[in-house]
Amino acid sequence: MIGWCPIAFTVDIVQVSSQFIHCFVKPRSSDGFGCTFVYGLNDPSSRNELWSGMRNIAMHRRAPWVLMGDFDAISEVEDRIGSTVRISEVAPMRECLMFCNLVDVKASGRVVATQDWLDKFELAEASFLLEGNYDHTAVLLCAYPEESQKRPFRFHNMWCNHQSLVTTVRQAWDTSVHGCAMYRVCVKLKRVKEALRLLNKEGFGDVEAVVIKAKAELQVAQSLLHRFPEDIEYGEKEKEAQSDLNWAKKNQHALLQQQAQLTWLCCGDENSMQGTEPASAPNTPRKGKKLTEDHLQILNREFTREDVRRVIFSIPDEKALGEDGFNSKYFKHCWEVVGDDTTEAILEFFRTVQLLKVINVTTLTMDPKVKCHENVSELRPIACCTILSIYTLLQGVQMFFNASGLEVNKNKYEVYYAKVHETDIQRVTDVSGFSPGVLPFKYLGVTISSLKMKHRDCHELVNKMVGRIRAWSSRNLSFAARSQLFNSVLMSTHVYWG
């Protein structure tokens, strides 16, 4: 039996025999290829039908070809462990593979393919899965394997339930760092990240698994207590198990609440809607008295340390994380450790009106509307920035309009957000008039998304580079001239290749 996802593949069964099923597989995003699933018989003479079928497919194939499964045969002496291998046992499969021009796919001897298939899927890898209760080991073939990458740091509110959180933060924070207040805070936050990663690994792990384990231990403790109610030791173990379960559930609820960004989730309801209240409507501004001089003096006065603390503590715990992965819950819970440095960094900004790039970076790119632009009207500004610089960016757009007379068409532009709460997105939309965009989207022919680019995402870029190189008549150029040509094209294409 063969199963596949119809959304991702189209599979046509071409040939079926007692030892293999040959199909033509066509991914939605690329050209198709031949794929043969093999289950060889254990009798050497019976496998002659398999070798003959493979030769027949190889002679008539017109597309790249890959085979996988259990051949019940070996092609190399080293493939068998524990017994002697005769050349006669190796010869049939080896001769068939040579006739069909098949070679092993990376990390496996049970998946073989033609060279044009390997050229098409350069990163393909095959890996063996655990056999479980079966007598065979499943093999997983990944044509586009995901590259392992370090996950971005994210502060989890459940860490605040750990009794050693403040101590861990203090050990990482109380180090000597030279530089301005903002720089010192950035360096210390980076050190805290590494310490919190270790804390999460040692003290939390899989939150759901911890809850299941705690429930099982509580059931065992309660069963023993019911059998021996007079035993004081079993009573203490039952209390300890109940405490561990409550702690595990508290962490689980904190994680669920942060992931869903809900304020109504309380411990005990497990994401049910019981006990919730409808959100009250925002206060509608009313007509009243105008600001007086006293009010203006209050607005113009310098910010104090208490002002900074009051604002930070007014931010809800469920607000979106900052670019550094920390949220307000972290600062409020560890304020006795990080409060002084954080306050000094914020007040430093109001004194100097300067921000470090690591805190607030805005990248403004002028995207050409035509291939050869001659004036500013043929450029389209694109900006990537944090929420802190939205208002400054809008002021820059207005200055651009005042200087050039070119007004931005808000119907043609979108703003893309990362880790921003819905309320903040709505505020920016109301102020700017730009609609929020949705990832992924196409930019100059390449897919832009929050995930790391994969090999297939660069096909169009590679094709354009190759097209520009081939457009030149380079047959009569020397080796040095061709190298210079290639370097010039490759170095310039990534700047503009639309």
DOLOMI-617404 format. One record per residue (C-alpha): residue in three letters; x, y, z. Coordinates in steps of 0.1 Angstrom, whole numbers. Layout:
N
<node residu="ala" X="X" Y="Y" Z="Z"/>
...
END
This chain:
498
<node residu="met" X="0" Y="0" Z="0"/>
<node residu="ile" X="13" Y="35" Z="-9"/>
<node residu="gly" X="-1" Y="67" Z="7"/>
<node residu="trp" X="7" Y="103" Z="-1"/>
<node residu="cys" X="-4" Y="138" Z="6"/>
<node residu="pro" X="-25" Y="150" Z="-25"/>
<node residu="ile" X="-18" Y="186" Z="-16"/>
<node residu="ala" X="19" Y="182" Z="-20"/>
<node residu="phe" X="22" Y="154" Z="-46"/>
<node residu="thr" X="6" Y="138" Z="-76"/>
<node residu="val" X="14" Y="101" Z="-78"/>
<node residu="asp" X="7" Y="78" Z="-108"/>
<node residu="ile" X="13" Y="41" Z="-104"/>
<node residu="val" X="30" Y="29" Z="-136"/>
<node residu="gln" X="39" Y="-8" Z="-129"/>
<node residu="val" X="32" Y="-33" Z="-102"/>
<node residu="ser" X="49" Y="-67" Z="-95"/>
<node residu="ser" X="53" Y="-91" Z="-66"/>
<node residu="gln" X="85" Y="-73" Z="-55"/>
<node residu="phe" X="81" Y="-36" Z="-64"/>
<node residu="ile" X="57" Y="-8" Z="-72"/>
<node residu="his" X="70" Y="17" Z="-97"/>
<node residu="cys" X="54" Y="52" Z="-97"/>
<node residu="phe" X="58" Y="86" Z="-112"/>
<node residu="val" X="58" Y="113" Z="-85"/>
<node residu="lys" X="53" Y="149" Z="-93"/>
<node residu="pro" X="57" Y="175" Z="-65"/>
<node residu="arg" X="36" Y="206" Z="-68"/>
<node residu="ser" X="66" Y="229" Z="-69"/>
<node residu="ser" X="89" Y="210" Z="-93"/>
<node residu="asp" X="92" Y="185" Z="-121"/>
<node residu="gly" X="84" Y="149" Z="-116"/>
<node residu="phe" X="106" Y="118" Z="-111"/>
<node residu="gly" X="103" Y="80" Z="-111"/>
<node residu="cys" X="101" Y="63" Z="-77"/>
<node residu="thr" X="101" Y="26" Z="-70"/>
<node residu="phe" X="92" Y="9" Z="-37"/>
<node residu="val" X="109" Y="-24" Z="-33"/>
<node residu="tyr" X="102" Y="-55" Z="-11"/>
<node residu="gly" X="124" Y="-83" Z="-23"/>
<node residu="leu" X="117" Y="-120" Z="-18"/>
<node residu="asn" X="140" Y="-139" Z="5"/>
<node residu="asp" X="148" Y="-166" Z="-22"/>
<node residu="pro" X="178" Y="-155" Z="-43"/>
<node residu="ser" X="164" Y="-171" Z="-75"/>
<node residu="ser" X="130" Y="-154" Z="-69"/>
<node residu="arg" X="148" Y="-120" Z="-68"/>
<node residu="asn" X="159" Y="-124" Z="-105"/>
<node residu="glu" X="124" Y="-110" Z="-113"/>
<node residu="leu" X="133" Y="-79" Z="-93"/>
<node residu="trp" X="166" Y="-74" Z="-110"/>
<node residu="ser" X="150" Y="-79" Z="-144"/>
<node residu="gly" X="122" Y="-54" Z="-136"/>
<node residu="met" X="147" Y="-28" Z="-125"/>
<node residu="arg" X="168" Y="-32" Z="-157"/>
<node residu="asn" X="136" Y="-28" Z="-178"/>
<node residu="ile" X="127" Y="4" Z="-160"/>
<node residu="ala" X="162" Y="18" Z="-164"/>
<node residu="met" X="162" Y="12" Z="-202"/>
<node residu="his" X="128" Y="30" Z="-207"/>
<node residu="arg" X="130" Y="58" Z="-181"/>
<node residu="arg" X="129" Y="94" Z="-192"/>
<node residu="ala" X="130" Y="111" Z="-158"/>
<node residu="pro" X="152" Y="110" Z="-127"/>
<node residu="trp" X="147" Y="78" Z="-107"/>
<node residu="val" X="150" Y="68" Z="-70"/>
<node residu="leu" X="144" Y="34" Z="-54"/>
<node residu="met" X="138" Y="26" Z="-18"/>
<node residu="gly" X="127" Y="-3" Z="4"/>
<node residu="asp" X="139" Y="-37" Z="15"/>
<node residu="phe" X="159" Y="-54" Z="-13"/>
<node residu="asp" X="166" Y="-84" Z="9"/>
<node residu="ala" X="201" Y="-85" Z="-7"/>
<node residu="ile" X="235" Y="-68" Z="-3"/>
<node residu="ser" X="257" Y="-51" Z="-28"/>
<node residu="glu" X="289" Y="-49" Z="-6"/>
<node residu="val" X="307" Y="-74" Z="16"/>
<node residu="glu" X="306" Y="-49" Z="45"/>
<node residu="asp" X="268" Y="-48" Z="44"/>
<node residu="arg" X="264" Y="-79" Z="65"/>
<node residu="ile" X="277" Y="-83" Z="101"/>
<node residu="gly" X="283" Y="-116" Z="118"/>
<node residu="ser" X="287" Y="-141" Z="90"/>
<node residu="thr" X="308" Y="-147" Z="59"/>
<node residu="val" X="297" Y="-131" Z="26"/>
<node residu="arg" X="303" Y="-149" Z="-7"/>
<node residu="ile" X="309" Y="-130" Z="-39"/>
<node residu="ser" X="280" Y="-149" Z="-55"/>
<node residu="glu" X="257" Y="-133" Z="-29"/>
<node residu="val" X="268" Y="-98" Z="-37"/>
<node residu="ala" X="271" Y="-101" Z="-75"/>
<node residu="pro" X="234" Y="-100" Z="-86"/>
<node residu="met" X="225" Y="-67" Z="-69"/>
<node residu="arg" X="258" Y="-51" Z="-76"/>
<node residu="glu" X="255" Y="-59" Z="-114"/>
<node residu="cys" X="220" Y="-46" Z="-114"/>
<node residu="leu" X="229" Y="-13" Z="-98"/>
<node residu="met" X="258" Y="-9" Z="-122"/>
<node residu="phe" X="236" Y="-16" Z="-152"/>
<node residu="cys" X="210" Y="9" Z="-140"/>
<node residu="asn" X="236" Y="35" Z="-130"/>
<node residu="leu" X="223" Y="37" Z="-95"/>
<node residu="val" X="243" Y="49" Z="-65"/>
<node residu="asp" X="235" Y="52" Z="-28"/>
<node residu="val" X="218" Y="83" Z="-14"/>
<node residu="lys" X="236" Y="100" Z="14"/>
<node residu="ala" X="236" Y="80" Z="47"/>
<node residu="ser" X="218" Y="49" Z="34"/>
<node residu="gly" X="223" Y="17" Z="15"/>
<node residu="arg" X="186" Y="10" Z="12"/>
<node residu="val" X="179" Y="41" Z="-9"/>
<node residu="val" X="196" Y="44" Z="-43"/>
<node residu="ala" X="191" Y="68" Z="-72"/>
<node residu="thr" X="204" Y="79" Z="-105"/>
<node residu="gln" X="228" Y="108" Z="-108"/>
<node residu="asp" X="203" Y="131" Z="-124"/>
<node residu="trp" X="180" Y="125" Z="-94"/>
<node residu="leu" X="209" Y="134" Z="-70"/>
<node residu="asp" X="216" Y="165" Z="-91"/>
<node residu="lys" X="180" Y="175" Z="-88"/>
<node residu="phe" X="179" Y="170" Z="-50"/>
<node residu="glu" X="214" Y="178" Z="-39"/>
<node residu="leu" X="205" Y="179" Z="-2"/>
<node residu="ala" X="186" Y="146" Z="-1"/>
<node residu="glu" X="193" Y="124" Z="29"/>
<node residu="ala" X="180" Y="91" Z="40"/>
<node residu="ser" X="178" Y="81" Z="77"/>
<node residu="phe" X="166" Y="50" Z="96"/>
<node residu="leu" X="138" Y="53" Z="121"/>
<node residu="leu" X="133" Y="31" Z="152"/>
<node residu="glu" X="116" Y="-2" Z="145"/>
<node residu="gly" X="93" Y="-2" Z="175"/>
<node residu="asn" X="72" Y="-34" Z="175"/>
<node residu="tyr" X="80" Y="-43" Z="139"/>
<node residu="asp" X="107" Y="-65" Z="125"/>
<node residu="his" X="117" Y="-40" Z="99"/>
<node residu="thr" X="132" Y="-6" Z="102"/>
<node residu="ala" X="115" Y="23" Z="83"/>
<node residu="val" X="136" Y="46" Z="62"/>
<node residu="leu" X="128" Y="83" Z="59"/>
<node residu="leu" X="139" Y="101" Z="27"/>
<node residu="cys" X="141" Y="139" Z="29"/>
<node residu="ala" X="146" Y="157" Z="-3"/>
<node residu="tyr" X="148" Y="191" Z="14"/>
<node residu="pro" X="162" Y="183" Z="49"/>
<node residu="glu" X="157" Y="210" Z="75"/>
<node residu="glu" X="190" Y="224" Z="87"/>
<node residu="ser" X="193" Y="224" Z="124"/>
<node residu="gln" X="193" Y="259" Z="138"/>
<node residu="lys" X="193" Y="275" Z="171"/>
<node residu="arg" X="159" Y="286" Z="182"/>
<node residu="pro" X="155" Y="323" Z="191"/>
<node residu="phe" X="153" Y="330" Z="228"/>
<node residu="arg" X="118" Y="335" Z="243"/>
<node residu="phe" X="112" Y="342" Z="280"/>
<node residu="his" X="84" Y="320" Z="294"/>
<node residu="asn" X="63" Y="333" Z="322"/>
<node residu="met" X="63" Y="299" Z="338"/>
<node residu="trp" X="100" Y="304" Z="347"/>
<node residu="cys" X="88" Y="328" Z="374"/>
<node residu="asn" X="74" Y="299" Z="393"/>
<node residu="his" X="109" Y="285" Z="398"/>
<node residu="gln" X="124" Y="295" Z="432"/>
<node residu="ser" X="159" Y="299" Z="418"/>
<node residu="leu" X="150" Y="323" Z="389"/>
<node residu="val" X="160" Y="355" Z="407"/>
<node residu="thr" X="192" Y="339" Z="419"/>
<node residu="thr" X="200" Y="327" Z="384"/>
<node residu="val" X="194" Y="361" Z="369"/>
<node residu="arg" X="214" Y="378" Z="397"/>
<node residu="gln" X="245" Y="356" Z="390"/>
<node residu="ala" X="244" Y="364" Z="353"/>
<node residu="trp" X="235" Y="401" Z="358"/>
<node residu="asp" X="260" Y="411" Z="385"/>
<node residu="thr" X="290" Y="413" Z="363"/>
<node residu="ser" X="312" Y="442" Z="354"/>
<node residu="val" X="305" Y="457" Z="320"/>
<node residu="his" X="321" Y="489" Z="307"/>
<node residu="gly" X="302" Y="512" Z="284"/>
<node residu="cys" X="270" Y="534" Z="284"/>
<node residu="ala" X="240" Y="523" Z="303"/>
<node residu="met" X="221" Y="510" Z="272"/>
<node residu="tyr" X="252" Y="489" Z="262"/>
<node residu="arg" X="256" Y="475" Z="297"/>
<node residu="val" X="219" Y="463" Z="297"/>
<node residu="cys" X="222" Y="447" Z="263"/>
<node residu="val" X="253" Y="427" Z="273"/>
<node residu="lys" X="238" Y="416" Z="306"/>
<node residu="leu" X="206" Y="405" Z="289"/>
<node residu="lys" X="226" Y="384" Z="265"/>
<node residu="arg" X="243" Y="366" Z="295"/>
<node residu="val" X="209" Y="361" Z="312"/>
<node residu="lys" X="196" Y="344" Z="281"/>
<node residu="glu" X="223" Y="316" Z="283"/>
<node residu="ala" X="216" Y="312" Z="320"/>
<node residu="leu" X="178" Y="309" Z="315"/>
<node residu="arg" X="183" Y="283" Z="287"/>
<node residu="leu" X="201" Y="261" Z="312"/>
<node residu="leu" X="175" Y="267" Z="338"/>
<node residu="asn" X="147" Y="257" Z="314"/>
<node residu="lys" X="166" Y="225" Z="304"/>
<node residu="glu" X="173" Y="214" Z="339"/>
<node residu="gly" X="141" Y="225" Z="357"/>
<node residu="phe" X="113" Y="224" Z="332"/>
<node residu="gly" X="119" Y="203" Z="300"/>
<node residu="asp" X="87" Y="191" Z="284"/>
<node residu="val" X="60" Y="208" Z="304"/>
<node residu="glu" X="32" Y="184" Z="293"/>
<node residu="ala" X="53" Y="153" Z="301"/>
<node residu="val" X="61" Y="167" Z="335"/>
<node residu="val" X="23" Y="170" Z="343"/>
<node residu="ile" X="16" Y="135" Z="331"/>
<node residu="lys" X="45" Y="121" Z="352"/>
<node residu="ala" X="33" Y="141" Z="383"/>
<node residu="lys" X="-3" Y="127" Z="379"/>
<node residu="ala" X="10" Y="91" Z="377"/>
<node residu="glu" X="32" Y="96" Z="408"/>
<node residu="leu" X="2" Y="111" Z="427"/>
<node residu="gln" X="-20" Y="81" Z="417"/>
<node residu="val" X="7" Y="57" Z="430"/>
<node residu="ala" X="11" Y="76" Z="463"/>
<node residu="gln" X="-27" Y="78" Z="468"/>
<node residu="ser" X="-31" Y="41" Z="461"/>
<node residu="leu" X="-4" Y="32" Z="487"/>
<node residu="leu" X="-21" Y="56" Z="512"/>
<node residu="his" X="-55" Y="39" Z="507"/>
<node residu="arg" X="-39" Y="5" Z="514"/>
<node residu="phe" X="-19" Y="17" Z="544"/>
<node residu="pro" X="-38" Y="47" Z="559"/>
<node residu="glu" X="-20" Y="45" Z="592"/>
<node residu="asp" X="14" Y="49" Z="576"/>
<node residu="ile" X="26" Y="85" Z="582"/>
<node residu="glu" X="54" Y="81" Z="555"/>
<node residu="tyr" X="28" Y="74" Z="528"/>
<node residu="gly" X="8" Y="104" Z="539"/>
<node residu="glu" X="39" Y="127" Z="535"/>
<node residu="lys" X="46" Y="112" Z="501"/>
<node residu="glu" X="10" Y="119" Z="490"/>
<node residu="lys" X="13" Y="155" Z="501"/>
<node residu="glu" X="46" Y="159" Z="482"/>
<node residu="ala" X="32" Y="143" Z="451"/>
<node residu="gln" X="2" Y="167" Z="452"/>
<node residu="ser" X="25" Y="197" Z="456"/>
<node residu="asp" X="46" Y="185" Z="426"/>
<node residu="leu" X="14" Y="182" Z="405"/>
<node residu="asn" X="2" Y="216" Z="414"/>
<node residu="trp" X="35" Y="231" Z="405"/>
<node residu="ala" X="36" Y="213" Z="372"/>
<node residu="lys" X="1" Y="224" Z="363"/>
<node residu="lys" X="9" Y="260" Z="373"/>
<node residu="asn" X="37" Y="260" Z="348"/>
<node residu="gln" X="16" Y="244" Z="321"/>
<node residu="his" X="-12" Y="270" Z="326"/>
<node residu="ala" X="14" Y="298" Z="325"/>
<node residu="leu" X="28" Y="285" Z="292"/>
<node residu="leu" X="-7" Y="281" Z="276"/>
<node residu="gln" X="-17" Y="316" Z="287"/>
<node residu="gln" X="15" Y="332" Z="272"/>
<node residu="gln" X="12" Y="312" Z="240"/>
<node residu="ala" X="-24" Y="322" Z="235"/>
<node residu="gln" X="-18" Y="357" Z="248"/>
<node residu="leu" X="-50" Y="355" Z="269"/>
<node residu="thr" X="-57" Y="375" Z="300"/>
<node residu="trp" X="-88" Y="354" Z="311"/>
<node residu="leu" X="-70" Y="321" Z="315"/>
<node residu="cys" X="-67" Y="313" Z="352"/>
<node residu="cys" X="-53" Y="282" Z="369"/>
<node residu="gly" X="-80" Y="255" Z="371"/>
<node residu="asp" X="-100" Y="262" Z="340"/>
<node residu="glu" X="-76" Y="247" Z="315"/>
<node residu="asn" X="-85" Y="269" Z="286"/>
<node residu="ser" X="-122" Y="266" Z="291"/>
<node residu="met" X="-145" Y="297" Z="288"/>
<node residu="gln" X="-161" Y="292" Z="322"/>
<node residu="gly" X="-159" Y="323" Z="345"/>
<node residu="thr" X="-150" Y="347" Z="317"/>
<node residu="glu" X="-164" Y="382" Z="314"/>
<node residu="pro" X="-169" Y="402" Z="283"/>
<node residu="ala" X="-143" Y="429" Z="277"/>
<node residu="ser" X="-155" Y="464" Z="285"/>
<node residu="ala" X="-157" Y="489" Z="258"/>
<node residu="pro" X="-129" Y="515" Z="257"/>
<node residu="asn" X="-137" Y="549" Z="272"/>
<node residu="thr" X="-150" Y="573" Z="246"/>
<node residu="pro" X="-132" Y="607" Z="247"/>
<node residu="arg" X="-156" Y="634" Z="258"/>
<node residu="lys" X="-155" Y="671" Z="254"/>
<node residu="gly" X="-139" Y="689" Z="283"/>
<node residu="lys" X="-117" Y="717" Z="293"/>
<node residu="lys" X="-85" Y="725" Z="274"/>
<node residu="leu" X="-50" Y="720" Z="289"/>
<node residu="thr" X="-38" Y="747" Z="311"/>
<node residu="glu" X="-3" Y="760" Z="317"/>
<node residu="asp" X="0" Y="738" Z="347"/>
<node residu="his" X="-9" Y="708" Z="327"/>
<node residu="leu" X="18" Y="717" Z="301"/>
<node residu="gln" X="44" Y="720" Z="328"/>
<node residu="ile" X="35" Y="686" Z="340"/>
<node residu="leu" X="38" Y="671" Z="305"/>
<node residu="asn" X="72" Y="689" Z="299"/>
<node residu="arg" X="88" Y="679" Z="332"/>
<node residu="glu" X="117" Y="654" Z="332"/>
<node residu="phe" X="111" Y="617" Z="337"/>
<node residu="thr" X="120" Y="602" Z="370"/>
<node residu="arg" X="130" Y="567" Z="381"/>
<node residu="glu" X="95" Y="562" Z="395"/>
<node residu="asp" X="79" Y="571" Z="362"/>
<node residu="val" X="100" Y="544" Z="345"/>
<node residu="arg" X="90" Y="518" Z="371"/>
<node residu="arg" X="53" Y="527" Z="369"/>
<node residu="val" X="52" Y="524" Z="331"/>
<node residu="ile" X="70" Y="491" Z="331"/>
<node residu="phe" X="48" Y="476" Z="358"/>
<node residu="ser" X="17" Y="488" Z="339"/>
<node residu="ile" X="25" Y="466" Z="309"/>
<node residu="pro" X="5" Y="434" Z="310"/>
<node residu="asp" X="24" Y="401" Z="313"/>
<node residu="glu" X="8" Y="388" Z="281"/>
<node residu="lys" X="21" Y="415" Z="259"/>
<node residu="ala" X="43" Y="405" Z="229"/>
<node residu="leu" X="80" Y="399" Z="235"/>
<node residu="gly" X="106" Y="424" Z="226"/>
<node residu="glu" X="132" Y="419" Z="199"/>
<node residu="asp" X="155" Y="405" Z="225"/>
<node residu="gly" X="130" Y="378" Z="236"/>
<node residu="phe" X="121" Y="394" Z="270"/>
<node residu="asn" X="87" Y="406" Z="281"/>
<node residu="ser" X="75" Y="428" Z="309"/>
<node residu="lys" X="69" Y="398" Z="332"/>
<node residu="tyr" X="107" Y="392" Z="333"/>
<node residu="phe" X="115" Y="428" Z="343"/>
<node residu="lys" X="88" Y="430" Z="369"/>
<node residu="his" X="97" Y="397" Z="385"/>
<node residu="cys" X="134" Y="404" Z="386"/>
<node residu="trp" X="131" Y="442" Z="392"/>
<node residu="glu" X="152" Y="440" Z="424"/>
<node residu="val" X="181" Y="428" Z="403"/>
<node residu="val" X="177" Y="445" Z="369"/>
<node residu="gly" X="157" Y="476" Z="379"/>
<node residu="asp" X="185" Y="501" Z="385"/>
<node residu="asp" X="204" Y="493" Z="353"/>
<node residu="thr" X="172" Y="492" Z="332"/>
<node residu="thr" X="160" Y="525" Z="346"/>
<node residu="glu" X="193" Y="542" Z="340"/>
<node residu="ala" X="193" Y="530" Z="303"/>
<node residu="ile" X="158" Y="544" Z="297"/>
<node residu="leu" X="166" Y="577" Z="313"/>
<node residu="glu" X="198" Y="579" Z="293"/>
<node residu="phe" X="177" Y="578" Z="261"/>
<node residu="phe" X="156" Y="608" Z="273"/>
<node residu="arg" X="187" Y="627" Z="281"/>
<node residu="thr" X="207" Y="620" Z="250"/>
<node residu="val" X="178" Y="612" Z="225"/>
<node residu="gln" X="200" Y="584" Z="211"/>
<node residu="leu" X="194" Y="547" Z="208"/>
<node residu="leu" X="219" Y="519" Z="202"/>
<node residu="lys" X="213" Y="501" Z="169"/>
<node residu="val" X="210" Y="468" Z="188"/>
<node residu="ile" X="180" Y="482" Z="205"/>
<node residu="asn" X="162" Y="500" Z="177"/>
<node residu="val" X="172" Y="493" Z="141"/>
<node residu="thr" X="154" Y="506" Z="110"/>
<node residu="thr" X="165" Y="495" Z="76"/>
<node residu="leu" X="153" Y="517" Z="48"/>
<node residu="thr" X="157" Y="503" Z="13"/>
<node residu="met" X="148" Y="521" Z="-20"/>
<node residu="asp" X="133" Y="495" Z="-43"/>
<node residu="pro" X="135" Y="505" Z="-80"/>
<node residu="lys" X="102" Y="504" Z="-98"/>
<node residu="val" X="120" Y="502" Z="-131"/>
<node residu="lys" X="152" Y="485" Z="-143"/>
<node residu="cys" X="171" Y="517" Z="-149"/>
<node residu="his" X="158" Y="545" Z="-126"/>
<node residu="glu" X="167" Y="581" Z="-133"/>
<node residu="asn" X="150" Y="600" Z="-105"/>
<node residu="val" X="135" Y="596" Z="-70"/>
<node residu="ser" X="100" Y="591" Z="-83"/>
<node residu="glu" X="111" Y="558" Z="-97"/>
<node residu="leu" X="121" Y="544" Z="-63"/>
<node residu="arg" X="98" Y="527" Z="-38"/>
<node residu="pro" X="109" Y="530" Z="-1"/>
<node residu="ile" X="107" Y="497" Z="19"/>
<node residu="ala" X="114" Y="498" Z="57"/>
<node residu="cys" X="120" Y="471" Z="83"/>
<node residu="cys" X="118" Y="484" Z="118"/>
<node residu="thr" X="107" Y="477" Z="154"/>
<node residu="ile" X="75" Y="491" Z="169"/>
<node residu="leu" X="96" Y="518" Z="186"/>
<node residu="ser" X="104" Y="536" Z="154"/>
<node residu="ile" X="70" Y="535" Z="137"/>
<node residu="tyr" X="62" Y="571" Z="145"/>
<node residu="thr" X="96" Y="583" Z="135"/>
<node residu="leu" X="93" Y="564" Z="102"/>
<node residu="leu" X="59" Y="581" Z="95"/>
<node residu="gln" X="75" Y="615" Z="101"/>
<node residu="gly" X="102" Y="606" Z="76"/>
<node residu="val" X="76" Y="596" Z="50"/>
<node residu="gln" X="59" Y="629" Z="55"/>
<node residu="met" X="92" Y="648" Z="51"/>
<node residu="phe" X="98" Y="628" Z="19"/>
<node residu="phe" X="64" Y="640" Z="6"/>
<node residu="asn" X="71" Y="676" Z="16"/>
<node residu="ala" X="105" Y="676" Z="-2"/>
<node residu="ser" X="95" Y="657" Z="-34"/>
<node residu="gly" X="58" Y="663" Z="-37"/>
<node residu="leu" X="53" Y="625" Z="-41"/>
<node residu="glu" X="26" Y="611" Z="-19"/>
<node residu="val" X="27" Y="575" Z="-8"/>
<node residu="asn" X="-2" Y="554" Z="-22"/>
<node residu="lys" X="-13" Y="536" Z="10"/>
<node residu="asn" X="-34" Y="511" Z="-11"/>
<node residu="lys" X="-2" Y="497" Z="-26"/>
<node residu="tyr" X="18" Y="492" Z="6"/>
<node residu="glu" X="16" Y="468" Z="36"/>
<node residu="val" X="33" Y="466" Z="70"/>
<node residu="tyr" X="46" Y="432" Z="82"/>
<node residu="tyr" X="49" Y="426" Z="119"/>
<node residu="ala" X="69" Y="402" Z="140"/>
<node residu="lys" X="60" Y="394" Z="176"/>
<node residu="val" X="36" Y="424" Z="179"/>
<node residu="his" X="3" Y="422" Z="198"/>
<node residu="glu" X="-30" Y="427" Z="179"/>
<node residu="thr" X="-37" Y="459" Z="198"/>
<node residu="asp" X="-4" Y="475" Z="187"/>
<node residu="ile" X="-10" Y="464" Z="151"/>
<node residu="gln" X="-43" Y="481" Z="152"/>
<node residu="arg" X="-28" Y="513" Z="166"/>
<node residu="val" X="-2" Y="514" Z="139"/>
<node residu="thr" X="-29" Y="507" Z="112"/>
<node residu="asp" X="-50" Y="536" Z="126"/>
<node residu="val" X="-22" Y="560" Z="127"/>
<node residu="ser" X="-4" Y="551" Z="94"/>
<node residu="gly" X="-33" Y="540" Z="72"/>
<node residu="phe" X="-11" Y="510" Z="59"/>
<node residu="ser" X="-28" Y="476" Z="59"/>
<node residu="pro" X="-11" Y="448" Z="78"/>
<node residu="gly" X="4" Y="422" Z="55"/>
<node residu="val" X="5" Y="384" Z="59"/>
<node residu="leu" X="36" Y="362" Z="55"/>
<node residu="pro" X="48" Y="346" Z="33"/>
<node residu="phe" X="49" Y="370" Z="3"/>
<node residu="lys" X="69" Y="374" Z="-29"/>
<node residu="tyr" X="96" Y="401" Z="-31"/>
<node residu="leu" X="114" Y="404" Z="-64"/>
<node residu="gly" X="103" Y="368" Z="-72"/>
<node residu="val" X="116" Y="353" Z="-39"/>
<node residu="thr" X="94" Y="340" Z="-11"/>
<node residu="ile" X="98" Y="361" Z="21"/>
<node residu="ser" X="87" Y="344" Z="53"/>
<node residu="ser" X="95" Y="341" Z="90"/>
<node residu="leu" X="113" Y="308" Z="84"/>
<node residu="lys" X="148" Y="303" Z="72"/>
<node residu="met" X="152" Y="302" Z="34"/>
<node residu="lys" X="154" Y="267" Z="19"/>
<node residu="his" X="172" Y="255" Z="-12"/>
<node residu="arg" X="141" Y="256" Z="-33"/>
<node residu="asp" X="134" Y="292" Z="-24"/>
<node residu="cys" X="166" Y="303" Z="-42"/>
<node residu="his" X="158" Y="285" Z="-75"/>
<node residu="glu" X="146" Y="317" Z="-92"/>
<node residu="leu" X="177" Y="336" Z="-80"/>
<node residu="val" X="200" Y="309" Z="-93"/>
<node residu="asn" X="182" Y="308" Z="-126"/>
<node residu="lys" X="185" Y="346" Z="-131"/>
<node residu="met" X="223" Y="344" Z="-122"/>
<node residu="val" X="229" Y="316" Z="-147"/>
<node residu="gly" X="208" Y="335" Z="-173"/>
<node residu="arg" X="229" Y="366" Z="-170"/>
<node residu="ile" X="261" Y="347" Z="-173"/>
<node residu="arg" X="250" Y="327" Z="-204"/>
<node residu="ala" X="237" Y="359" Z="-220"/>
<node residu="trp" X="274" Y="369" Z="-226"/>
<node residu="ser" X="294" Y="355" Z="-254"/>
<node residu="ser" X="322" Y="341" Z="-233"/>
<node residu="arg" X="336" Y="313" Z="-254"/>
<node residu="asn" X="365" Y="333" Z="-267"/>
<node residu="leu" X="374" Y="348" Z="-233"/>
<node residu="ser" X="404" Y="337" Z="-214"/>
<node residu="phe" X="401" Y="318" Z="-181"/>
<node residu="ala" X="409" Y="350" Z="-162"/>
<node residu="ala" X="384" Y="370" Z="-182"/>
<node residu="arg" X="357" Y="344" Z="-176"/>
<node residu="ser" X="365" Y="344" Z="-138"/>
<node residu="gln" X="362" Y="382" Z="-137"/>
<node residu="leu" X="329" Y="380" Z="-156"/>
<node residu="phe" X="314" Y="355" Z="-132"/>
<node residu="asn" X="326" Y="374" Z="-101"/>
<node residu="ser" X="311" Y="406" Z="-115"/>
<node residu="val" X="277" Y="391" Z="-123"/>
<node residu="leu" X="274" Y="371" Z="-90"/>
<node residu="met" X="285" Y="400" Z="-68"/>
<node residu="ser" X="261" Y="425" Z="-85"/>
<node residu="thr" X="231" Y="402" Z="-90"/>
<node residu="his" X="223" Y="399" Z="-52"/>
<node residu="val" X="220" Y="438" Z="-51"/>
<node residu="tyr" X="195" Y="440" Z="-79"/>
<node residu="trp" X="183" Y="410" Z="-98"/>
<node residu="gly" X="146" Y="418" Z="-105"/>
END
